[in-house]
Amino acid sequence: MTCNTAIFASDPSLSFLLREGEMRARIREFDWSRTELGCPSAWSTSLKMAVSIMLDCAVPVYIALGPRFIQLYNDAYIPILGEVKHPKALGITTAETWHEIWDFVETQFTAVMQSNRAVSMQHKLLPMLRNGFLEECYFTFSYSPLADETGQVIGVFVTVWETTTEFVHKRRDHVARMHLENLSNAADMHGAYAAFEKTVLECAQDLPFGLWYETKPDRSGMELVAAAGIQRGSPLSPERLDPEDDGFYKGLMDLTTPVRFTQPLPNGVLRWARDSLPMAEPTQVCIMPLCDVQCRRPNGYIVLAVNPMRPNDDTQADFHEALRSRLEDTVRRVNRFDIEKREREHQFHTVMEVLPCMVWMSDTEKSYIFFNRTWLAFRGRSLAQEAGTGWMQGIHPDDIETIERAQANIDQRIAFTTEYRLLDARGTYRWVLDEATPRYDMNGEFLGYIGTCFDISERKRTEENMMASQRELRSLYERLQSAREEERCALAREVHDQLGQILSAAKIDIKLLEDDFASEASIMSQQAVLQELRSARHTIDRSIQVVRRLATELRPPELESQGLVAAIEWHTRDFERRTKIRCKLDARLDVHQLSDAGTIALFRIFQEAMTNILRHSNASRVHIIIDSRGNRARLHVMDNGVGIALAEVRSKKSIGLKGMRERATIVGGKLIVGALKTCGTLVAATVPLAENGNHYSQAATLGALRGGQT
């Protein structure tokens, strides 16, 4: 037992060293009197506390003390030291333990001691000799100053996490993805060779060099088809290889059975072709077969140098296998693709030539490279005359700008459709519909455009005739609607001005007669005469009221003098007075925004909706909304009645609903009628505002013609 051991048992301040743990035992057993730290009983309270915290940490921690940075470390730090440095690192200087990285560590320690500030780094590369070779290691660490009771810095408290596995795995994953991306762009074997060489050259750490050999067609040997990082023709990279001859590869590359080997490299055989060498020269290579098909015979071999700074373990083997597998897949794809490509090209041109429509193709520079026989026959010109931009000589001068706008889509690589006039073989301009779409190869690379053209001259003439008919039809309907409204206005004036005056005159006459008979000279019974005359007068009064009401319903004065909102408001109040059904009106519409036709249509739809409520709904409340949404006026009439059945909405016998739909359709509007979710019925109509009120669609006009439903 050392002199320190007895002290640990008797000194309560060192009780933290009596617990379990490998490093606690080693610290107890170490003769600290041989170091400048002295016996642990003489350690300062701050140092004892720091050592206690270090030993309790679950992460790797070590302490470097004094001017020579004597080391103490915990159990979690043992794997970082490796089999070579542990347990010798305890109680010696950091410079002795980590001499291979001491230049870096000393700089960091000095900065911490002098500035009394912590220093940290992430994923720092520190090549270490800890398992018998110079190993590529990455660490995330923090160097913190360790002070005594007086505040003087006496050492460095180091917390460290090794991130080598994570960092190398991510890097190799990136290499594999980059390799796959490079290979995916290979359209032939030369592209595959170039992709392999590019990957090796850009990934020196994981692929110091790489060779690709392919079996000769007569299987007499192999030829070097790709080499990166190493000189061609060196002892490791002969241009031609016969595995039976003397040399490094003798017996390794089997031409009959695919075999995988990891071989050590003899000294002095490397001939680098890189501008800068890796940190350490590789000492092993991995030789792996490539098979084009699922068979025993290899079609070639690849030779990959093993990263000398990483263990040649299963992880490195899996990485090489992933690269080999991607190369093998590419070889299969390229060979199959080459055959299929030639067959597809032949079939494609055969189909294009016999298509009844006109077909063209362009390249990436907007130059036209192909026109099929149908196109050339239409134009009466040869392929040489049409190629490039020659075909544009046949475009109608007025359509040149249209073509230029359409071709602007090529820069964005989007499909486009255009119509223009093209000169045919007889010298006549014909309308054609051109539909173009971008072309891509199997790897997604842009090749240009392909387009199909159809002669649509007859269709264009038909459309022009139809549009002329539609314009005439719209004009006819507008005149018809105007005539109907004028007729109603005239009828209203007739009833009001003439019939009303006649009845009023009759009323006056009867009133005079009533006065005469009321005198004492009358021979009639005064009571009888008065009764008859009063009855007649009441009848005439009712007639006048009926006349006025009819005139108002035919053409409300408010509609003409004050607009739609005023007419609806008057009618709503009259409806409420006559029916005792409570009505709420929300009107937020500028009447000047509506055309005359739209105003009349909405008012008639409103009248019909209110009539239907009185006749069918059994409602007690009505809510009317008249406003605008966007460029359309909106009318909603909602009641709380029994609602309308779906069959009634769709019924052709619903004359009122049909009339409302026709009125909305004629002015380019829409009508929706249906039951509300809770109870009651909704009548919703929209019509264009004045600036759009005269632009009716073809569907709207045809719907009005046929009495169609919206």
Secondary structure, DSSP 8 states (H G I E B T S, - for coil): --HHHHHHHH-GGGGGGSSS-HHHHHHHHS-GGGSTT--GGGS-HHHHHHHHHHHH-SS-EEEEETTTTEEEE-GGGHHHHHHHHTTTTTTSBHHHHTGGGHHHHHHHHHHHHHH---EEEEEEE--EESSSSEE--EEEEEEEEEE-TTS-EEEEEEEEEE-HHHHHHHHHHHHHHHHHHHHHT--SHHHHHHHHHHHHHH-TTT-S-EEEEEE-TTSS-EEEEEEESB-TTSTTS-SEE-TTSSSTTTTTS-SSS---EEEE--TT---B-SSS--SS---EEEEEEE-SSSSSS-SEEEEEE--TTS--SHHHHHHHHHHHHHHHHHHHHHHHHHHHHHHHHHHHHHHHHH-SSEEEEE-TTS-EEEE-HHHHHHHT--HHHHTBTGGGGGB-GGGHHHHHHHHHHHHHT--EEEEEEEE-TTS-EEEEEEEEEEEE-TT--EEEEEEEEEE-HHHHHHHHHHHHHHHHHHHHHHHHHHHHHHHHHHHHHIIIIIIHHHHHHHHHHHHHHHHHHTSTT--S-HHHHHHHHHHHHHHHHHHHHHHHHHHHHHS-HHHHHT-HHHHHHHHHHHHHHHH--EEEEEE---GGGS-HHHHHHHHHHHHHHHHHIIIII--SEEEEEEEEETTEEEEEEEE-SS---HHHHH-TT-HHHHHHHHHHHHTT-EEEEEE-SSSSEEEEEEEE-TTTTT---HHHHHHHHHT---
